[in-house]
Amino acid sequence: MATSNSRSCLQYLLHLAQENLDFRRAEIKSLLALRGKPFHPCEDFKEKSPFLCLDGLSEEDVHSIMARSVCAKSAFELWGHGRTHSELRTSLLNYPSENMVRFMQKDSTYRINVYTFNKTLEFPDRIKKIDALEYLPFEGTVSLKNPQHIFCLLEDYGTDPNNIPEHPDYIFFGRWIADGQRELIRSHSVKNRHFIGNTSMDAGLSFIMANHAKVKENDLVFDPFVGTGSLLVACSHFGAYVCGTDIDYNTIHGKGRSSRKNQKWRGPDENIRANLRQYGKEKMYLDVMVSDASKPVWREAALFDAIITDPPYGIRESTRRTGSHKDITKPPERIYVESHVPVSQAYHLSDIFTDLLNFSAHHLVMGGRLVYWLPVYRPEYCEEMVPLHPCLRLISNCEQTLSSHTSRRLITMEKIKEPEVIPVPSSTPRKPSTAPLVVDRGPLSAVSMPVPVLYVSNDPAWSITALIPGSLLINGDREWDQPSSEDSRTLQSSYHA
């Protein structure tokens, strides 16, 4: 690694967490892409190494990464490096003095930390290593409690805890710039979350997914398998407006049996809105509704900046969609059946991912990202198994190992073009969809309010003669939001108009 010669082309060192190893590089690349910056690691970068050196960045770029990353622990302006302390000394003495002098003035305070990876040093050994840096021209005063500048000597002793070498494999020295957001993993832990389920996503992975999707302030993010809303919580933290759907009525409304130990039933305020309220992000919550992901209920438009989801795999959560294999008597067309409850049937994984990619191609904005989990059987896995779509480009494919034979892969895709519009012959009848969907509007007042109902139809001739005030009607051509009781009488004539 060559040492930089000016402050305009410095090298920066990231100290990475040693978990979710396969996700770290993709997260850093996505965060750099948010700033329009390329990802240029140093030539000898190793995927499993706890240290990542980057070229071509400014200090502001590094601060922006560390303000969001949960995979990076700390970032440093790299002053010197080498395989031995002798090489480190040569590297530091060749570092441009004009880049050092502003941090070593007499009126400044500083502290030097020693960090060793995969080895523990006694305190006297740490002091010896600091004293060995006496060749550096520090003129300020040492302050252990509140220094103006912090420097760090970092030693890498490899990744094998059963074979720790006597001397480090590599040594770095640099000025500390910022810490990452590892604290978010603790503060947003599902153990302390108000509303959880059997498959609530781990907090760390939720934030990694949000970073892979490049979620930013004022984005609109959608989760078609929202569950208890863990991904919505992570995206709202970065300033995005969030919404979602799920086929499970009890989960959407926080009803039924609790997933907590020693608690049989869910409480009265256990829902997704309460989760966002817990973290002060309720204003970013748009809504969630009961919906079948296999049915087209959204108007044909690019609506979402990102789609982030964890589809059901059928292990701890069943895969379902509305429909039945049985021959059932259908009600006459144009008849509103108030008591209809759709029957559910198996929703195969191949169909889930086909529908998900098609939906994303139609409803993501250009450049928007789809991030989802793909379960795989490791002995038979190959890259050709990853579903592809002509409108979506594969950005990253990261593995989380679950066992010796199973894993799941975090797939990130970006929309690169609009799907082709296939004209429908006018003679082809358009069959209306009558599956009812329920919207959770949340507690509107102390008085118990009726739950609004959505009926979705793409048939211009489809008539709805009864509509609960406060409900929502979505149609491929027209959209009605919260009609009054008077509107329900005139809805049919206005709709046809």
C-alpha positions as CSV (number, residue, x, y, z in Angstrom):
1,M,0.0,0.0,0.0
2,A,1.5,3.3,-1.1
3,T,1.5,6.2,1.3
4,S,-0.5,9.3,0.2
5,N,1.3,12.5,-0.6
6,S,-1.3,15.1,0.1
7,R,-4.5,15.7,2.1
8,S,-6.5,15.5,-1.1
9,C,-5.6,11.8,-1.6
10,L,-5.4,10.3,1.8
11,Q,-5.9,6.7,2.8
12,Y,-8.4,5.7,5.4
13,L,-8.5,2.6,7.5
14,L,-11.8,1.0,8.7
15,H,-11.8,-1.4,11.6
16,L,-14.6,-3.9,10.9
17,A,-16.6,-6.0,13.2
18,Q,-15.9,-9.7,13.0
19,E,-19.5,-10.8,12.4
20,N,-21.6,-11.0,9.3
21,L,-18.3,-11.0,7.3
22,D,-19.9,-11.4,3.9
23,F,-22.1,-8.3,4.4
24,R,-19.4,-5.8,5.3
25,R,-18.0,-5.0,1.9
26,A,-21.4,-4.7,0.3
27,E,-22.6,-2.3,3.1
28,I,-19.6,0.0,2.7
29,K,-20.0,0.0,-1.1
30,S,-23.7,0.9,-0.8
31,L,-23.0,3.8,1.6
32,L,-20.3,5.2,-0.7
33,A,-22.8,4.9,-3.6
34,L,-25.2,7.2,-1.6
35,R,-22.5,9.9,-1.9
36,G,-21.7,9.0,-5.5
37,K,-18.2,7.7,-4.5
38,P,-16.5,4.6,-5.9
39,F,-15.3,1.8,-3.8
40,H,-11.5,1.5,-4.1
41,P,-10.0,-0.9,-1.5
42,C,-6.2,-1.3,-1.3
43,E,-4.7,-4.0,-3.4
44,D,-4.1,-6.5,-0.6
45,F,-7.6,-6.4,0.9
46,K,-8.6,-9.7,2.4
47,E,-12.3,-10.6,2.8
48,K,-12.0,-11.9,6.3
49,S,-9.6,-9.3,7.6
50,P,-10.8,-7.0,10.3
51,F,-9.2,-4.0,8.5
52,L,-10.2,-2.4,5.3
53,C,-8.1,0.4,3.7
54,L,-9.8,2.8,1.2
55,D,-8.4,5.2,-1.3
56,G,-9.9,8.3,-3.0
57,L,-12.1,9.5,-0.2
58,S,-12.4,12.7,1.8
59,E,-12.9,12.9,5.6
60,E,-16.5,13.9,5.0
61,D,-17.1,10.7,3.0
62,V,-15.7,8.7,5.9
63,H,-17.9,10.5,8.4
64,S,-21.0,9.7,6.3
65,I,-20.1,6.0,6.2
66,M,-19.6,5.8,10.0
67,A,-22.8,7.8,10.7
68,R,-24.7,4.7,9.3
69,S,-22.5,1.6,9.2
70,V,-23.2,-1.2,11.7
71,C,-20.4,-3.4,10.2
72,A,-17.6,-0.9,10.9
73,K,-16.4,-0.2,14.4
74,S,-14.0,2.8,13.8
75,A,-12.4,4.8,11.1
76,F,-8.9,6.2,11.0
77,E,-6.8,8.5,8.8
78,L,-4.0,6.1,7.9
79,W,-0.5,7.6,8.6
80,G,1.6,4.5,8.4
81,H,1.6,0.7,8.1
82,G,4.0,-2.2,7.7
83,R,4.5,-5.9,8.5
84,T,7.0,-5.0,11.3
85,H,7.5,-2.1,13.6
86,S,10.6,-1.2,11.6
87,E,8.5,-1.0,8.4
88,L,5.9,1.0,10.3
89,R,8.6,3.5,11.4
90,T,9.8,4.0,7.9
91,S,6.2,4.5,6.6
92,L,5.4,7.1,9.3
93,L,8.7,9.0,8.8
94,N,7.8,9.2,5.0
95,Y,4.3,10.5,5.7
96,P,4.0,14.2,4.7
97,S,4.7,16.3,7.7
98,E,2.2,18.9,6.5
99,N,-0.6,16.3,7.1
100,M,0.7,15.8,10.7
101,V,1.6,19.2,12.0
102,R,-1.9,20.5,12.6
103,F,-2.6,17.6,15.1
104,M,0.7,17.9,16.9
105,Q,0.9,21.5,17.9
106,K,2.0,22.6,21.4
107,D,-1.5,23.9,22.4
108,S,-3.2,20.6,21.5
109,T,-4.0,17.5,23.6
110,Y,-3.8,13.9,22.5
111,R,-4.0,10.3,23.5
112,I,-2.5,7.1,21.9
113,N,-4.5,3.9,22.1
114,V,-3.2,0.4,21.4
115,Y,-5.6,-2.1,19.9
116,T,-4.6,-5.7,19.2
117,F,-6.9,-8.0,17.2
118,N,-6.9,-11.7,18.2
119,K,-4.5,-11.2,21.1
120,T,-4.6,-9.6,24.5
121,L,-1.7,-7.5,25.7
122,E,-0.9,-6.7,29.3
123,F,-0.9,-3.0,30.3
124,P,3.0,-2.7,30.6
125,D,3.3,-4.2,27.1
126,R,0.9,-1.6,25.7
127,I,3.0,1.2,27.4
128,K,6.1,-0.1,25.8
129,K,4.6,0.0,22.3
130,I,3.5,3.6,22.9
131,D,6.9,4.6,24.1
132,A,8.4,3.1,21.0
133,L,6.6,5.8,19.0
134,E,8.8,8.5,20.4
135,Y,10.2,9.3,17.0
136,L,6.9,11.0,16.1
137,P,7.0,14.8,16.7
138,F,4.2,15.1,19.2
139,E,4.5,18.5,21.0
140,G,1.1,18.7,22.7
141,T,0.0,17.5,26.1
142,V,-1.2,14.0,26.9
143,S,-4.8,13.9,28.0
144,L,-6.3,10.5,28.8
145,K,-9.8,11.7,29.6
146,N,-10.7,14.4,27.1
147,P,-8.1,14.7,24.3
148,Q,-8.6,16.9,21.2
149,H,-7.0,14.2,19.0
150,I,-6.9,10.4,19.4
151,F,-4.3,8.2,17.7
152,C,-4.3,4.5,17.5
153,L,-1.7,1.7,17.0
154,L,-3.5,-1.3,15.6
155,E,-1.9,-4.8,15.4
156,D,-3.4,-7.7,13.5
157,Y,-2.6,-11.1,14.8
158,G,-4.7,-13.1,12.3
159,T,-8.0,-14.7,12.6
160,D,-7.2,-18.1,14.1
161,P,-7.6,-18.0,17.9
162,N,-5.9,-21.4,18.2
163,N,-2.8,-20.3,16.4
164,I,-1.9,-16.8,17.6
165,P,1.6,-15.7,16.4
166,E,4.1,-14.1,18.7
167,H,4.5,-11.0,16.4
168,P,1.6,-9.3,14.5
169,D,1.0,-10.0,10.9
170,Y,0.4,-6.4,10.1
171,I,0.6,-3.0,12.0
172,F,-1.3,0.2,11.3
173,F,-1.0,3.7,12.9
174,G,-3.5,6.5,12.3
175,R,-5.7,9.3,13.6
176,W,-9.1,8.4,14.9
177,I,-12.0,10.0,12.9
178,A,-15.2,8.4,14.0
179,D,-16.9,5.3,15.4
180,G,-19.6,3.3,13.6
181,Q,-23.2,2.7,14.7
182,R,-22.8,-0.6,16.5
183,E,-24.7,0.8,19.4
184,L,-27.9,0.6,17.3
185,I,-27.7,-3.2,17.6
186,R,-28.1,-3.0,21.4
187,S,-30.5,-0.1,21.5
188,H,-32.9,-1.7,18.9
189,S,-32.5,-5.3,20.1
190,V,-35.7,-7.3,19.6
191,K,-35.3,-8.5,23.2
192,N,-36.5,-5.0,24.3
193,R,-38.9,-4.4,21.5
194,H,-42.6,-3.7,22.3
195,F,-44.0,-6.0,19.6
196,I,-42.2,-9.1,18.3
197,G,-43.0,-12.3,16.5
198,N,-41.4,-15.7,15.8
199,T,-39.5,-14.4,12.8
200,S,-38.7,-10.8,13.9
201,M,-35.5,-9.7,12.1
202,D,-32.4,-9.2,14.1
203,A,-31.6,-5.5,14.7
204,G,-28.1,-5.7,13.2
205,L,-29.3,-7.4,10.0
206,S,-32.2,-5.0,9.7
207,F,-29.9,-2.0,9.6
208,I,-27.6,-3.8,7.2
209,M,-30.5,-4.4,4.8
210,A,-31.5,-0.7,5.1
211,N,-27.9,0.3,4.2
212,H,-27.7,-2.1,1.3
213,A,-31.0,-0.6,0.0
214,K,-29.4,2.9,0.3
215,V,-32.4,4.1,2.3
216,K,-32.2,7.8,3.0
217,E,-34.3,10.7,4.3
218,N,-37.8,11.2,2.8
219,D,-37.6,7.9,0.9
220,L,-40.7,5.7,0.6
221,V,-39.9,2.1,1.7
222,F,-42.3,-0.9,1.3
223,D,-42.1,-4.3,2.9
224,P,-44.6,-6.8,1.3
225,F,-44.0,-9.4,4.0
226,V,-43.9,-6.9,6.9
227,G,-44.5,-9.2,9.8
228,T,-43.8,-7.3,13.0
229,G,-42.1,-4.5,11.2
230,S,-38.5,-4.9,12.2
231,L,-37.3,-3.7,8.7
232,L,-39.7,-0.7,8.9
233,V,-38.1,0.3,12.3
234,A,-34.6,0.3,10.7
235,C,-35.6,2.2,7.6
236,S,-37.5,4.9,9.7
237,H,-34.3,5.4,11.7
238,F,-32.6,6.7,8.5
239,G,-35.5,9.1,7.9
240,A,-37.6,7.1,5.4
241,Y,-41.4,6.9,5.4
242,V,-42.4,3.2,5.7
243,C,-45.4,1.0,4.9
244,G,-46.1,-2.7,4.4
245,T,-48.5,-5.5,3.9
246,D,-48.9,-9.0,5.2
247,I,-51.4,-11.8,4.8
248,D,-51.6,-12.5,8.5
249,Y,-54.4,-10.5,10.0
250,N,-53.4,-11.3,13.6
251,T,-49.9,-10.0,13.1
252,I,-50.9,-6.8,11.4
253,H,-53.4,-6.1,14.2
254,G,-51.3,-7.3,17.0
255,K,-53.8,-10.0,18.0
256,G,-53.5,-13.7,19.0
257,R,-50.9,-15.6,20.9
258,S,-47.7,-13.8,22.1
259,S,-44.2,-14.9,21.0
260,R,-42.8,-13.8,24.4
261,K,-42.0,-16.3,27.2
262,N,-44.5,-16.3,30.1
263,Q,-47.0,-14.3,28.1
264,K,-50.0,-16.1,26.5
265,W,-51.7,-13.4,24.6
266,R,-50.6,-10.1,23.0
267,G,-51.4,-6.9,24.8
268,P,-53.8,-4.2,23.6
269,D,-51.1,-1.9,22.1
270,E,-48.7,-4.5,20.6
271,N,-48.5,-3.5,16.9
272,I,-46.1,-2.1,14.3
273,R,-47.1,1.5,15.0
274,A,-46.2,1.0,18.7
275,N,-42.7,-0.3,17.6
276,L,-42.0,2.9,15.7
277,R,-43.4,5.0,18.6
278,Q,-41.0,3.2,20.9
279,Y,-38.0,4.7,19.0
280,G,-39.6,8.1,18.4
281,K,-40.3,7.4,14.7
282,E,-44.1,7.2,14.6
283,K,-44.3,10.2,12.3
284,M,-42.5,8.1,9.6
285,Y,-45.2,5.4,9.8
286,L,-47.6,5.5,6.9
287,D,-49.7,2.4,7.4
288,V,-49.8,-1.4,7.1
289,M,-52.6,-3.6,5.7
290,V,-53.6,-7.2,5.3
291,S,-52.9,-8.1,1.7
292,D,-51.9,-11.1,-0.4
293,A,-48.5,-10.5,-2.0
294,S,-49.4,-12.7,-5.0
295,K,-52.3,-10.4,-5.9
296,P,-51.8,-7.0,-7.7
297,V,-53.4,-4.4,-5.4
298,W,-51.3,-1.3,-6.2
299,R,-51.9,1.0,-9.1
300,E,-49.4,0.7,-12.0
301,A,-46.8,3.3,-11.1
302,A,-43.3,3.6,-9.7
303,L,-44.1,4.2,-6.1
304,F,-41.3,3.1,-3.9
305,D,-37.6,4.2,-3.4
306,A,-36.8,0.8,-1.9
307,I,-38.5,-2.6,-1.3
308,I,-37.0,-4.5,1.6
309,T,-38.4,-7.8,2.8
310,D,-37.8,-11.1,4.4
311,P,-40.2,-13.6,2.6
312,P,-41.6,-16.5,4.5
313,Y,-39.6,-19.8,4.0
314,G,-42.2,-22.1,5.5
315,I,-39.9,-23.1,8.5
316,R,-41.1,-20.9,11.4
317,E,-43.6,-19.0,9.4
318,S,-45.9,-20.7,6.8
319,T,-46.1,-19.5,3.2
320,R,-49.6,-18.6,2.2
321,R,-51.7,-16.8,-0.3
322,T,-55.4,-16.5,-0.9
323,G,-57.1,-19.1,-3.0
324,S,-58.2,-22.8,-2.8
325,H,-57.7,-26.0,-4.8
326,K,-61.3,-27.0,-4.1
327,D,-64.3,-26.2,-6.3
328,I,-66.3,-23.6,-4.5
329,T,-69.4,-21.8,-5.5
330,K,-68.5,-18.3,-6.5
331,P,-71.0,-15.5,-5.9
332,P,-72.6,-13.8,-8.9
333,E,-70.4,-11.0,-10.3
334,R,-71.1,-7.4,-9.2
335,I,-72.5,-8.7,-5.9
336,Y,-70.9,-7.4,-2.7
337,V,-70.4,-10.2,-0.2
338,E,-69.9,-8.6,3.2
339,S,-69.0,-11.8,5.0
340,H,-66.4,-13.1,2.5
341,V,-63.2,-14.4,4.1
342,P,-60.7,-15.6,1.5
343,V,-59.4,-19.2,1.7
344,S,-55.6,-19.6,1.8
345,Q,-53.4,-22.1,0.0
346,A,-49.7,-22.9,-0.2
347,Y,-47.5,-20.2,-1.7
348,H,-44.4,-21.9,-3.3
349,L,-41.0,-20.2,-2.9
350,S,-40.5,-20.0,-6.7
351,D,-43.8,-18.2,-7.0
352,I,-42.9,-15.8,-4.2
353,F,-39.7,-14.7,-5.8
354,T,-41.1,-14.5,-9.2
355,D,-43.9,-12.2,-7.9
356,L,-41.5,-10.2,-5.8
357,L,-39.2,-9.4,-8.7
358,N,-42.0,-8.6,-11.1
359,F,-43.6,-6.3,-8.5
360,S,-40.3,-4.6,-7.8
361,A,-39.7,-4.0,-11.6
362,H,-43.1,-2.3,-11.9
363,H,-43.2,-0.4,-8.6
364,L,-39.6,0.7,-7.8
365,V,-38.5,4.1,-9.0
366,M,-35.6,4.1,-11.4
367,G,-32.4,3.4,-9.4
368,G,-34.5,2.1,-6.5
369,R,-33.3,-1.1,-4.8
370,L,-34.8,-4.4,-3.9
371,V,-33.3,-6.2,-0.9
372,Y,-34.6,-9.7,0.2
373,W,-33.5,-13.0,1.7
374,L,-33.1,-16.1,-0.4
375,P,-33.0,-19.5,1.5
376,V,-30.6,-22.1,-0.1
377,Y,-29.4,-25.6,0.4
378,R,-25.6,-25.1,0.5
379,P,-24.4,-28.4,-1.1
380,E,-26.5,-27.7,-4.2
381,Y,-26.2,-23.9,-4.3
382,C,-24.9,-22.2,-7.4
383,E,-25.1,-18.5,-8.5
384,E,-27.5,-19.5,-11.3
385,M,-30.2,-20.2,-8.6
386,V,-30.5,-16.5,-7.8
387,P,-33.7,-15.2,-9.5
388,L,-33.0,-12.6,-12.1
389,H,-35.2,-10.0,-13.9
390,P,-34.3,-8.0,-17.1
391,C,-35.2,-4.7,-15.3
392,L,-33.1,-5.4,-12.2
393,R,-29.4,-5.6,-11.9
394,L,-27.8,-7.8,-9.3
395,I,-25.7,-5.6,-6.9
396,S,-24.6,-8.0,-4.2
397,N,-25.2,-11.6,-3.0
398,C,-24.2,-12.1,0.7
399,E,-24.4,-15.4,2.6
400,Q,-25.5,-15.9,6.2
401,T,-24.7,-19.5,7.2
402,L,-27.4,-21.1,9.3
403,S,-26.0,-24.7,9.5
404,S,-23.6,-26.9,7.7
405,H,-26.2,-27.5,5.0
406,T,-28.4,-24.5,5.0
407,S,-28.0,-20.7,4.7
408,R,-29.8,-17.7,3.4
409,R,-28.4,-15.1,1.0
410,L,-29.1,-11.4,1.2
411,I,-29.8,-10.4,-2.4
412,T,-29.6,-6.7,-3.4
413,M,-30.9,-5.6,-6.9
414,E,-31.3,-2.2,-8.5
415,K,-33.8,-1.1,-11.1
416,I,-32.1,-0.2,-14.3
417,K,-35.0,0.1,-16.8
418,E,-38.7,0.2,-17.0
419,P,-40.6,-3.0,-17.9
420,E,-42.1,-3.3,-21.3
421,V,-45.8,-2.5,-21.5
422,I,-47.7,-5.3,-23.2
423,P,-51.0,-4.1,-24.7
424,V,-54.1,-6.1,-23.7
425,P,-56.6,-6.8,-26.5
426,S,-59.8,-4.9,-26.0
427,S,-61.8,-8.1,-26.5
428,T,-60.1,-9.8,-23.5
429,P,-62.4,-9.4,-20.5
430,R,-60.8,-8.1,-17.3
431,K,-61.7,-10.2,-14.3
432,P,-62.2,-8.2,-11.1
433,S,-60.3,-9.1,-7.9
434,T,-62.6,-9.2,-4.9
435,A,-60.2,-10.2,-2.2
436,P,-60.8,-8.0,0.9
437,L,-57.9,-6.2,2.5
438,V,-57.8,-4.6,5.9
439,V,-56.0,-1.4,6.8
440,D,-54.7,-0.7,10.3
441,R,-55.4,2.9,10.9
442,G,-54.3,2.7,14.5
443,P,-56.1,4.2,17.5
444,L,-57.9,7.3,16.2
445,S,-59.6,8.2,19.5
446,A,-60.6,6.7,22.8
447,V,-63.8,5.5,21.1
448,S,-63.5,2.1,19.3
449,M,-63.6,2.7,15.6
450,P,-64.6,0.2,12.9
451,V,-61.7,-1.2,10.9
452,P,-61.7,0.2,7.4
453,V,-61.9,-2.2,4.5
454,L,-60.3,-2.0,1.1
455,Y,-61.7,-3.6,-2.0
456,V,-59.5,-3.6,-5.1
457,S,-60.7,-4.0,-8.6
458,N,-59.3,-3.3,-12.1
459,D,-62.6,-3.7,-13.8
460,P,-64.2,-0.4,-14.8
461,A,-67.6,-2.0,-14.7
462,W,-67.2,-3.3,-11.1
463,S,-69.7,-1.7,-8.7
464,I,-69.3,-1.1,-5.0
465,T,-72.6,-0.1,-3.5
466,A,-71.6,-0.1,0.2
467,L,-68.5,1.5,1.7
468,I,-67.7,2.1,5.3
469,P,-66.9,5.8,6.0
470,G,-63.2,6.2,6.5
471,S,-62.3,3.3,4.3
472,L,-60.2,3.4,1.1
473,L,-60.9,2.3,-2.4
474,I,-58.0,1.8,-4.8
475,N,-58.5,1.2,-8.5
476,G,-56.1,1.0,-11.4
477,D,-57.6,4.2,-12.9
478,R,-59.1,6.0,-9.9
479,E,-58.3,6.3,-6.2
480,W,-60.8,7.3,-3.4
481,D,-59.6,8.1,0.0
482,Q,-61.9,8.2,3.0
483,P,-65.2,8.9,1.4
484,S,-68.1,10.1,3.6
485,S,-71.4,8.3,4.1
486,E,-72.9,10.7,1.4
487,D,-70.1,9.8,-1.0
488,S,-71.0,6.1,-0.8
489,R,-74.3,6.8,-2.5
490,T,-72.8,8.6,-5.4
491,L,-69.6,6.6,-5.6
492,Q,-70.9,4.3,-8.3
493,S,-72.0,7.1,-10.7
494,S,-68.8,9.2,-10.0
495,Y,-66.6,6.2,-10.4
496,H,-68.0,5.3,-13.9
497,A,-67.7,9.0,-14.8
